[in-house]
């Protein structure tokens, strides 16, 4: 398996794929037509050297993913609602960007409140009953994990979300298809896996696990210091989690495969097997931003070169 560098997400009746600064949203309208919108997104940080700094790039990538995720969901909803895309004035674009930024901030605050602060304050309450700091830390860790798994189980039962999860499966299967050296067509995509190591579900799971490890070792009698330490460490947790996810996606060794297993298993909740019409949408999204034919050719040449060098040795 060769790393392709492309990634994406499911949107309303479609798939978004991103390759470097270019992304495309493909949506199937009610009349059966596939509409593809291609755009540029350079991210919150334009300095390429900053984007290469370990840990820092993880925080940047996380914020970019949230912003792009929300904007592409809105774009897909707009495609479904309108027959033609209206030209937007600079004022309207500025207003939309401001709204999107606000949505990202609110989403982050809700996530921090539910997955970080709620377990913390529950552990503070438990501390009034139990004296053992070890038990309190374990309780907080287990509660954080239960909330996360409960959230995934809950949304996976919603009918509307299940359809989005089918497109999520199509996105993964398309990427797996080309990264495993197969031509990108419906038949090959259908038999590819709907689990992928670089999935956002895996990232969130790693974030939960890393935060548990970090917070268990940070012990202090002051509740305020505990709370502050958790908030300060959020960017560090995100950075470390990104580096691990990146390593999982780029390596195909025994260790990376074993460590990525729990995240892959969780994807059974957030992905569903897509039908052929959804696979076609995923393919359209990939082809709008990525030359998979050239990628496969380069992969074959690289493999041939390696085999030749082995034979010469």
Buried (B, 14 or more C-beta within 10 A) or exposed (E): EBEBBBBBBBBBBBBBBBBEEBBBBBBBBEEEEBBBBEBEBEBEBEEEEEBEEEBBBBBBBBBBBBBBBBBBBBBBBBBBEEEEEEEEEEEEEEEEEEEBBEBBEEBBEEBBEBBBBBBBBBBBEBBEEEEEBEEBBBBBBEBBBEBBBEBBEEBBEEEEBEBBBBBBBBBBBBBBBBBEBBEBEEEBBBEBBBBBBBBBBBBBBBBBBBBBEBBBEEEEEEEEEBBEBBEEBBBBBBBBBBBBBBBBBBBEEEEBEEBBBEBBEBBEBBBBEBEEEBBBBBBBBBBBBBEBEEBBEEBEEEEEEEEEEEEEE
